[in-house]
Amino acid sequence: MRRGKKKEGMAVNYLKNKGYEILGRNVIKRLNQHKKAEYDIIAKRGRYCYAVEVKSGKQVLTSSDIEKLHKKANKIKAKGLLITGRYVKLTDKAKKELKKRKIRWIII
């Protein structure tokens, strides 16, 4: 099993334990004739829907990665939620972008 898929499974379990309803995994939405977006997890809790991006391994996320998550979430009228493994790092600009866009970051 790929590490990413394993981390997605861990993220699903975490979200379920926190009261989220999982609406879909690896969902591909067609945005128009030429563009589509893939969502790792789409979840719902209360009256809010969340577009969840799951990242694992040793990588550094930038502000443009956070902006992409924000745009993808907006396309489906959802809030962004970032779930990462403990080795994923964010640049300072990415952390500011999280705050600006009100995207929650969970480390599992």
C-alpha positions as a Markdown table, in Angstrom:
| # | Residue | x | y | z |
|---|---|---|---|---|
| 1 | Met | 0.0 | 0.0 | 0.0 |
| 2 | Arg | 1.3 | 3.4 | -0.9 |
| 3 | Arg | 2.2 | 5.7 | 2.0 |
| 4 | Gly | -0.2 | 8.3 | 0.7 |
| 5 | Lys | -3.1 | 5.9 | 0.7 |
| 6 | Lys | -2.2 | 4.7 | 4.1 |
| 7 | Lys | -2.2 | 8.2 | 5.4 |
| 8 | Glu | -5.5 | 8.9 | 3.8 |
| 9 | Gly | -7.0 | 5.9 | 5.6 |
| 10 | Met | -5.6 | 7.2 | 8.9 |
| 11 | Ala | -7.1 | 10.6 | 8.1 |
| 12 | Val | -10.5 | 9.1 | 7.4 |
| 13 | Asn | -10.3 | 7.3 | 10.8 |
| 14 | Tyr | -9.3 | 10.5 | 12.6 |
| 15 | Leu | -12.1 | 12.5 | 11.0 |
| 16 | Lys | -14.7 | 9.8 | 11.8 |
| 17 | Asn | -13.5 | 9.8 | 15.4 |
| 18 | Lys | -13.9 | 13.5 | 15.5 |
| 19 | Gly | -17.5 | 13.4 | 14.3 |
| 20 | Tyr | -17.1 | 14.0 | 10.6 |
| 21 | Glu | -19.2 | 12.2 | 8.0 |
| 22 | Ile | -17.1 | 11.0 | 5.1 |
| 23 | Leu | -18.9 | 11.9 | 1.8 |
| 24 | Gly | -16.2 | 10.6 | -0.5 |
| 25 | Arg | -12.6 | 9.6 | -1.1 |
| 26 | Asn | -10.5 | 10.3 | -4.1 |
| 27 | Val | -13.4 | 12.2 | -5.7 |
| 28 | Ile | -12.8 | 13.7 | -9.1 |
| 29 | Lys | -15.0 | 16.7 | -10.0 |
| 30 | Arg | -15.2 | 18.1 | -13.5 |
| 31 | Leu | -14.9 | 21.8 | -13.3 |
| 32 | Asn | -15.4 | 22.5 | -17.0 |
| 33 | Gln | -14.8 | 20.8 | -20.3 |
| 34 | His | -11.0 | 20.8 | -19.8 |
| 35 | Lys | -10.4 | 21.0 | -16.1 |
| 36 | Lys | -11.0 | 18.7 | -13.2 |
| 37 | Ala | -10.1 | 18.6 | -9.6 |
| 38 | Glu | -9.3 | 15.6 | -7.4 |
| 39 | Tyr | -10.2 | 15.7 | -3.7 |
| 40 | Asp | -8.5 | 13.3 | -1.3 |
| 41 | Ile | -11.5 | 13.3 | 1.1 |
| 42 | Ile | -14.8 | 15.2 | 1.1 |
| 43 | Ala | -16.2 | 15.3 | 4.6 |
| 44 | Lys | -19.1 | 17.0 | 6.5 |
| 45 | Arg | -19.5 | 18.0 | 10.1 |
| 46 | Gly | -22.5 | 19.9 | 11.3 |
| 47 | Arg | -23.5 | 22.3 | 8.5 |
| 48 | Tyr | -20.1 | 22.6 | 7.0 |
| 49 | Cys | -18.5 | 20.6 | 4.1 |
| 50 | Tyr | -14.7 | 20.2 | 4.0 |
| 51 | Ala | -12.4 | 19.6 | 1.1 |
| 52 | Val | -9.6 | 17.6 | 2.8 |
| 53 | Glu | -6.0 | 17.5 | 1.4 |
| 54 | Val | -3.8 | 14.7 | 2.8 |
| 55 | Lys | 0.0 | 15.0 | 2.6 |
| 56 | Ser | 2.6 | 12.5 | 3.8 |
| 57 | Gly | 6.3 | 11.8 | 3.5 |
| 58 | Lys | 9.1 | 14.3 | 3.7 |
| 59 | Gln | 8.0 | 17.3 | 1.7 |
| 60 | Val | 7.7 | 21.1 | 2.1 |
| 61 | Leu | 4.4 | 22.8 | 1.3 |
| 62 | Thr | 4.4 | 26.3 | 0.0 |
| 63 | Ser | 1.9 | 29.1 | 0.0 |
| 64 | Ser | 0.9 | 28.1 | -3.6 |
| 65 | Asp | 0.0 | 24.6 | -2.3 |
| 66 | Ile | -2.3 | 26.2 | 0.3 |
| 67 | Glu | -3.8 | 28.5 | -2.3 |
| 68 | Lys | -4.6 | 25.5 | -4.5 |
| 69 | Leu | -6.4 | 23.8 | -1.6 |
| 70 | His | -8.4 | 27.0 | -1.0 |
| 71 | Lys | -9.4 | 27.3 | -4.6 |
| 72 | Lys | -10.4 | 23.6 | -4.8 |
| 73 | Ala | -12.5 | 24.0 | -1.7 |
| 74 | Asn | -14.2 | 27.1 | -3.0 |
| 75 | Lys | -15.2 | 25.2 | -6.2 |
| 76 | Ile | -17.4 | 22.9 | -4.1 |
| 77 | Lys | -18.4 | 25.6 | -1.6 |
| 78 | Ala | -16.5 | 23.9 | 1.2 |
| 79 | Lys | -13.9 | 24.8 | 3.8 |
| 80 | Gly | -10.3 | 23.7 | 3.3 |
| 81 | Leu | -8.7 | 21.2 | 5.7 |
| 82 | Leu | -5.1 | 20.1 | 5.6 |
| 83 | Ile | -4.0 | 16.8 | 7.2 |
| 84 | Thr | -0.4 | 15.9 | 7.2 |
| 85 | Gly | 2.1 | 13.5 | 8.6 |
| 86 | Arg | 4.6 | 14.7 | 11.1 |
| 87 | Tyr | 7.4 | 15.0 | 8.6 |
| 88 | Val | 5.6 | 17.4 | 6.3 |
| 89 | Lys | 6.8 | 20.9 | 6.7 |
| 90 | Leu | 5.2 | 24.3 | 5.7 |
| 91 | Thr | 7.1 | 27.4 | 4.8 |
| 92 | Asp | 6.4 | 30.5 | 6.8 |
| 93 | Lys | 4.5 | 31.9 | 3.9 |
| 94 | Ala | 2.4 | 28.8 | 3.7 |
| 95 | Lys | 1.6 | 29.1 | 7.4 |
| 96 | Lys | 0.5 | 32.7 | 6.9 |
| 97 | Glu | -1.7 | 31.6 | 3.9 |
| 98 | Leu | -3.3 | 28.9 | 6.1 |
| 99 | Lys | -4.3 | 31.7 | 8.6 |
| 100 | Lys | -5.4 | 34.1 | 5.9 |
| 101 | Arg | -7.6 | 31.4 | 4.2 |
| 102 | Lys | -8.8 | 30.0 | 7.6 |
| 103 | Ile | -7.7 | 26.5 | 6.7 |
| 104 | Arg | -7.2 | 24.2 | 9.6 |
| 105 | Trp | -4.0 | 22.1 | 9.7 |
| 106 | Ile | -4.0 | 18.8 | 11.5 |
| 107 | Ile | -0.9 | 16.7 | 12.0 |
| 108 | Ile | -1.5 | 12.9 | 12.5 |
